[in-house]
Amino acid sequence: MASGRGVRLNPLPSGLPTHAYLFGEDQGRYLIETREPDALLERALAAGIVARVIAVVGGGSLTLPGAGAISVTALKAMNEAWLPSYMAQG
């Protein structure tokens, strides 16, 4: 959100719950942004590392497969407003 750049996620793999794919964390999972995904995938394959392209960065929206898009500006506004709103409930 800080950069104002959006992302379009590729279709999710089948056989895995959406929340597990999108939010699962473990010690062997990393996100790498590169301008040359094919070269990175080739090097990963040569090293025996499983890798895949999960999204394309650009534009001004977060676009989820089958769910439409929401602007990064709107996401940032919601993110910055939730704590003051929560604290005001007291």
N, C-alpha and C positions, 0 to 999 in steps of 0.2 A: 504494500500500500504506500510505503514511503516514496517509492519511485514514481507512482502514478501509472505504472505500466500494468496492463491487463494480461490475462492468460486464457488460452482456449485449451481445455483438457480434451485429450483424445478419448474415444469410447473406452469404458472400463472393461477389464477382463471378466469373463463369466466364471462362475464357480467360487467367487469370493464376495462376502458381504461388502456393500459399498462403503460403509463406515470403516471397515478393516483396511480396505485399499487406500482410501483417502486419508485416514488419520492414524493407521497403524505405524508403530515405531519399533524398531529393533536395532541391534548393533551393526547389522549388515546392510542397511538401507540408506542411500544417500541421494540427494538431488544435486544435479550438476547442470548449470546453464552454459550452453556453448553455441557458437555460431556455426559450428561444423559437426552436427550430430552424427553424420555418416562416418566420419573419421573416428570419432569417439567410440561408436558402436563396433567398428572394425578392431580397434585396439582392445576393447573389452573382450570381444570374442577371442582374439588371439591369446589373451591372458587367462581365458577360462572363466570370465566374469559374466554373469547374466546381467544384461542391461536392456533397457527399452526406452523409447521416446514416449513420454506420458503427456506432453503438452507443448504448445507453441506460445512463446511470450510475445506480446505486442498488443496494440490497441489500448483502449481505456476501460475494458470490462473483463470481469471474470465470467467465463462461459463454461457451464457444465454440460456434459452430454445429456440431451433429453430434458434439460431443465431451463434453458434460456440463459440470459446474461443479466448481470447486475454491474453497474458502473463502479469502478474503483473509488471514485469520488463519494458515491453513496455509502460504500462499505467503510471508507475512512470516517465519514461523518457519524455513522452508527457506532463504530468502534470508539471514537473519541467522546461520544455522548453517554455511553452506557454507565460509566462509573459516577459521574455527577448525578445522573438520573436515579441510580440506585441509592446513593447517599442521601438524596433529598426525600426519600420515602420515610425516613425515621420520625 
